[in-house]
Amino acid sequence: MALPANTEGSPLAVHGSAWQQPWQVIEQSDQAVLLRLESRVPFAYQAEQYIRLEEGCLSIELSVTHRDAQPAWHGLGLHPYFVRTPATRVTAQASHVWLCDAQQLSTQLSELPAEWDLRQGNGLPGERVDNAFVGWDGVCRIEQEDAGYHLDCRAEGFGYYLLFCPPGQPFFCFEPVSHPVNAHHLPGRPGLVLLREGEAHRASWRMQYTRL
């Protein structure tokens, strides 16, 4: 199935289809909201996200249920942005990274370059990074010392993280995902789940705020 481009500046379809469609508010309270999407693009599926903020902890639960008669490969992911300053430090485990071609499509696994190794709580790379990291245990700490806080993050159902660092910008993205970019065209479709009609896939992400 060929998908049309869905963003300016890229000839490819990126980030799936759910983020560009209207969601319904199913339940809402002062601390939580349940959103639902009934999608027909690029095939029939239902997606839900349950978002809750309580005592400094933001949690997001994602689920997708396949509604099409033809089975399809599914993946889930979030795209949170964070403030980046010279004091920002990130700690996250990884064993390898997917290198990309000129279109930012994953092509081959590689050892971690030293400047991309966040296992010891390093600062972020100065060069552009937009890659998927393998061997993640689902735990991440984001330290913002000059802002006086850190975030302890934990993922379930997300086996990879994407790190996006655009040079010269005051932000970065640490994205919990179930699969690397271009997984549909990689051997074995790493991280993707084949769902038949009525079957579901779930994942969750939480960020706990702590004042330094």
C-alpha positions as CSV (number, residue, x, y, z in Angstrom):
1,M,0.0,0.0,0.0
2,A,1.5,3.3,-1.1
3,L,0.8,6.2,1.3
4,P,0.9,9.8,0.1
5,A,3.2,12.4,1.7
6,N,1.5,14.1,4.7
7,T,3.9,16.9,5.8
8,E,5.6,19.8,4.1
9,G,9.3,19.3,3.2
10,S,9.1,15.5,3.1
11,P,8.1,13.2,0.2
12,L,7.1,10.5,2.6
13,A,4.2,9.7,5.0
14,V,5.5,10.2,8.5
15,H,4.3,9.6,12.1
16,G,1.3,7.5,11.0
17,S,-2.2,8.8,10.4
18,A,-3.7,9.3,13.9
19,W,-2.1,12.6,14.6
20,Q,-3.8,14.4,11.6
21,Q,-7.4,13.3,12.4
22,P,-9.9,14.6,14.9
23,W,-10.3,12.7,18.2
24,Q,-13.5,12.4,20.2
25,V,-13.5,13.2,24.0
26,I,-15.2,10.2,25.5
27,E,-14.6,10.9,29.2
28,Q,-13.2,14.0,31.0
29,S,-12.4,15.1,34.5
30,D,-10.2,17.6,36.2
31,Q,-7.2,15.2,36.1
32,A,-7.9,12.9,33.2
33,V,-9.3,12.6,29.7
34,L,-10.1,9.6,27.4
35,L,-9.8,10.3,23.7
36,R,-10.9,8.0,20.9
37,L,-10.3,7.9,17.1
38,E,-12.4,5.9,14.7
39,S,-10.1,5.8,11.6
40,R,-10.5,4.5,8.1
41,V,-7.1,5.7,7.0
42,P,-5.1,3.9,5.7
43,F,-7.4,1.0,7.0
44,A,-10.0,0.6,9.6
45,Y,-8.8,0.9,13.2
46,Q,-9.8,2.4,16.6
47,A,-7.2,4.2,18.7
48,E,-7.6,5.5,22.3
49,Q,-5.4,7.5,24.5
50,Y,-6.0,7.9,28.2
51,I,-4.1,10.9,29.6
52,R,-3.9,11.6,33.3
53,L,-2.0,14.2,35.4
54,E,-1.8,13.6,39.2
55,E,0.7,14.7,41.8
56,G,3.4,15.7,39.3
57,C,3.0,12.6,37.2
58,L,1.8,12.7,33.6
59,S,0.7,9.2,32.2
60,I,-0.4,8.4,28.7
61,E,-1.9,5.0,27.8
62,L,-2.2,4.2,24.1
63,S,-4.2,1.4,22.5
64,V,-5.1,0.4,18.9
65,T,-7.7,-2.1,17.9
66,H,-7.7,-3.4,14.3
67,R,-11.2,-3.1,12.7
68,D,-10.4,-4.2,9.1
69,A,-11.0,-7.6,7.7
70,Q,-7.5,-7.7,6.2
71,P,-4.7,-8.1,8.8
72,A,-2.2,-5.3,9.1
73,W,1.0,-4.4,10.9
74,H,0.7,-1.9,13.6
75,G,3.0,0.3,15.7
76,L,2.6,2.9,18.4
77,G,4.6,6.0,19.4
78,L,4.6,9.3,21.1
79,H,6.4,12.5,20.1
80,P,7.0,14.6,23.2
81,Y,9.1,17.8,22.9
82,F,11.3,19.0,25.8
83,V,13.2,22.2,26.4
84,R,16.9,22.0,25.6
85,T,19.5,24.2,27.3
86,P,23.3,23.7,27.8
87,A,22.5,22.1,31.1
88,T,20.1,19.4,29.8
89,R,21.2,15.9,30.5
90,V,19.5,12.7,29.4
91,T,20.1,9.1,30.7
92,A,18.8,6.2,28.7
93,Q,20.1,2.7,28.0
94,A,20.8,1.5,24.4
95,S,23.0,-1.1,22.8
96,H,22.8,-0.1,19.1
97,V,21.3,2.6,16.8
98,W,19.7,2.5,13.4
99,L,21.6,4.6,10.9
100,C,19.5,6.4,8.3
101,D,19.8,7.3,4.6
102,A,19.2,10.8,3.2
103,Q,15.5,10.5,3.7
104,Q,15.9,9.6,7.3
105,L,14.8,6.0,6.7
106,S,16.5,3.4,8.9
107,T,18.9,1.2,6.9
108,Q,21.4,-0.6,9.1
109,L,22.2,-1.3,12.8
110,S,25.4,0.2,14.2
111,E,27.3,0.4,17.4
112,L,26.6,3.6,19.4
113,P,28.8,6.6,18.4
114,A,30.4,8.0,21.6
115,E,28.6,11.3,21.2
116,W,25.2,9.6,21.0
117,D,25.7,7.4,24.0
118,L,23.3,8.5,26.8
119,R,23.9,5.7,29.2
120,Q,26.0,7.8,31.6
121,G,23.7,10.9,31.7
122,N,25.5,12.9,29.0
123,G,24.6,16.2,27.4
124,L,22.8,16.0,24.1
125,P,24.7,15.7,20.8
126,G,25.6,19.0,19.0
127,E,25.1,17.4,15.6
128,R,21.7,16.6,14.1
129,V,20.3,13.3,15.4
130,D,17.0,11.7,14.2
131,N,17.5,8.0,14.9
132,A,16.0,5.0,16.6
133,F,17.9,3.4,19.5
134,V,17.8,-0.4,20.2
135,G,18.2,-2.2,23.5
136,W,16.3,0.3,25.6
137,D,14.9,-0.9,29.0
138,G,12.0,1.7,28.9
139,V,13.6,3.9,31.5
140,C,14.8,7.5,30.9
141,R,15.8,10.5,33.1
142,I,15.8,14.0,31.8
143,E,17.6,16.4,34.0
144,Q,17.1,20.2,33.7
145,E,19.3,21.5,36.4
146,D,19.1,25.2,35.4
147,A,15.3,24.9,35.5
148,G,15.4,23.1,38.9
149,Y,13.8,19.8,38.1
150,H,14.2,16.3,36.5
151,L,11.7,13.9,34.9
152,D,11.8,10.2,35.6
153,C,10.2,8.5,32.6
154,R,9.1,4.9,32.1
155,A,7.7,3.1,29.1
156,E,5.9,-0.2,28.7
157,G,5.2,-1.7,25.3
158,F,7.7,0.6,23.7
159,G,10.9,-1.2,22.8
160,Y,12.8,1.6,21.2
161,Y,13.3,5.3,21.6
162,L,13.8,8.0,18.9
163,L,16.1,10.9,19.7
164,F,15.6,14.0,17.6
165,C,18.1,16.8,18.1
166,P,17.9,19.6,15.6
167,P,21.1,21.7,15.8
168,G,20.7,25.3,17.1
169,Q,17.1,24.7,18.4
170,P,16.0,25.2,22.0
171,F,14.2,21.8,22.1
172,F,14.7,18.1,21.5
173,C,12.4,15.1,21.3
174,F,12.7,11.8,23.2
175,E,10.1,9.6,21.7
176,P,9.0,6.2,23.0
177,V,8.1,4.0,20.0
178,S,7.4,0.4,19.4
179,H,9.5,0.2,16.2
180,P,12.2,2.0,14.3
181,V,11.4,4.3,11.3
182,N,10.8,2.3,8.1
183,A,10.1,-0.9,10.1
184,H,7.6,-2.0,7.5
185,H,10.4,-2.4,5.0
186,L,13.1,-3.8,7.3
187,P,13.8,-7.5,7.6
188,G,11.4,-9.1,10.2
189,R,9.5,-5.8,10.6
190,P,11.2,-5.1,14.0
191,G,8.8,-4.0,16.7
192,L,5.6,-4.1,14.6
193,V,2.6,-6.3,15.6
194,L,0.4,-8.1,13.1
195,L,-3.2,-7.6,14.2
196,R,-6.3,-9.3,12.9
197,E,-9.8,-7.9,13.1
198,G,-10.7,-7.3,16.8
199,E,-7.1,-7.7,18.1
200,A,-5.5,-4.9,20.1
201,H,-2.0,-3.6,21.0
202,R,-1.2,-1.3,24.0
203,A,1.6,0.7,25.4
204,S,2.1,3.4,28.1
205,W,4.4,6.2,29.0
206,R,4.7,8.1,32.3
207,M,6.8,11.2,33.3
208,Q,7.3,11.9,37.0
209,Y,8.3,15.5,37.9
210,T,10.7,16.0,40.8
211,R,12.0,19.4,42.0
212,L,15.7,19.5,42.6
